[in-house]
Amino acid sequence: MRAVSTILCLALFTPTLADANEVIVIDEVLPPPVRAKVKNFVPTKAPPYSDRAILTNAWTRAWLMLDLDETGTVTRAKFLKRPGADLDDIAVAEVFKLDFDPARDDHGRPVKTVIIWGIDWPAADWLVRVSGTRSAMPPYVDLKFPLRKIRVDELTVPCRGTGPSITLTYRDCAKPDLANAKLEPWIGRPR
């Protein structure tokens, strides 16, 4: 059950016959106080690649909306941005492998929730040069400013469409397109 705040606004003016029984209801879905946390994701492990992604040396990213139940299981997913390069099926298989500590309400009870999840596939050749293998993601660098850890590729590879790259490699820096939430169908968990 999602937390819903309901505000009833009653008119503070002299009602006329037309608006004497008017009640305005505003519903807003609030995020749970304790958000779901992934338990089995390994950020240093690269996702599987399709043959097409390897052969075209595509650098791409998928964004998916995940529906989590009260146990933290992904029950269904939908694309907010498809990765292309024959990676759609791989993206779906990867998100259904995820396991989460469930979101919790104000009273500590597990609740259903929806989250946005991204999967990044660096260009296969670049990944091998940086990591020595296609199965490991590039290392993280701890920056004192702006006080966060970032992957090496954020420092060395520009986003597609932002200017010249020494290695002619560009990252897919696309953000999730929430307009696709209405357009894309839900994909149910495989049985």
Long-range contacts (C-beta under 8 A, 24 or more apart in sequence): 1-105, 1-111, 1-112, 2-29, 2-30, 2-32, 2-111, 2-112, 2-113, 3-29, 3-30, 3-31, 3-32, 3-105, 3-106, 3-111, 4-28, 4-29, 4-30, 5-30, 31-113, 32-103, 32-104, 32-105, 32-111, 32-113, 33-104, 33-105, 33-106, 34-103, 34-104, 34-105, 34-108, 35-103, 35-113, 35-115, 36-68, 36-72, 36-100, 36-101, 36-102, 36-103, 36-113, 36-115, 37-100, 37-101, 38-98, 38-99, 38-100, 39-72, 39-99, 39-100, 39-101, 40-97, 40-98, 40-99, 41-98, 43-137, 43-140, 44-136, 44-137, 44-139, 45-135, 45-136, 45-137, 46-121, 46-122, 46-127, 46-131, 46-134, 46-135, 46-136, 46-137, 47-90, 47-91, 47-94, 47-119, 47-120, 47-121, 48-90, 48-94, 49-87, 49-90, 49-121, 49-124, 49-134, 50-85, 50-86, 50-87, 50-90, 51-86, 52-85, 52-86, 53-85, 53-86, 53-87, 53-121, 53-124, 54-124, 54-134, 56-85, 57-123, 57-124, 57-125, 57-126, 58-84, 58-85, 58-121, 58-123, 59-121, 59-122, 59-123, 59-126, 59-157, 59-160, 59-169, 59-170, 59-171, 59-172, 60-84, 60-85, 60-87, 60-120, 60-121, 60-172, 61-118, 61-119, 61-120, 61-121, 61-172, 61-173, 61-174, 62-87, 62-88, 62-91, 62-118, 62-119, 63-116, 63-117, 63-118, 63-174, 63-175, 63-176, 63-177, 64-91, 64-92, 64-95, 64-116, 64-117, 64-118, 64-119, 65-114, 65-115, 65-116, 65-117, 65-176, 65-181, 66-95, 66-98, 66-114, 66-115, 66-116, 66-117, 67-112, 67-114, 67-186, 68-100, 68-102, 68-103, 68-112, 68-113, 68-114, 68-115, 69-102, 69-112, 70-102, 70-110, 70-111, 70-112, 71-102, 71-110, 72-99, 72-100, 72-101, 72-102, 72-110, 73-99, 73-100, 73-189, 74-98, 74-100, 74-189, 75-188, 75-189, 76-186, 76-187, 76-188, 76-189, 77-186, 77-187, 78-180, 78-181, 78-184, 78-185, 78-186, 78-187, 79-180, 79-184, 80-116, 80-176, 80-177, 80-178, 80-180, 80-181, 80-184, 81-174, 81-175, 81-176, 81-177, 81-180, 83-119, 83-121, 85-121, 87-121, 91-119, 92-187, 94-119, 95-119, 96-189, 96-190, 116-176, 118-176, 120-172, 122-153, 122-157, 122-171, 123-169, 125-169, 126-153, 126-157, 126-167, 126-169
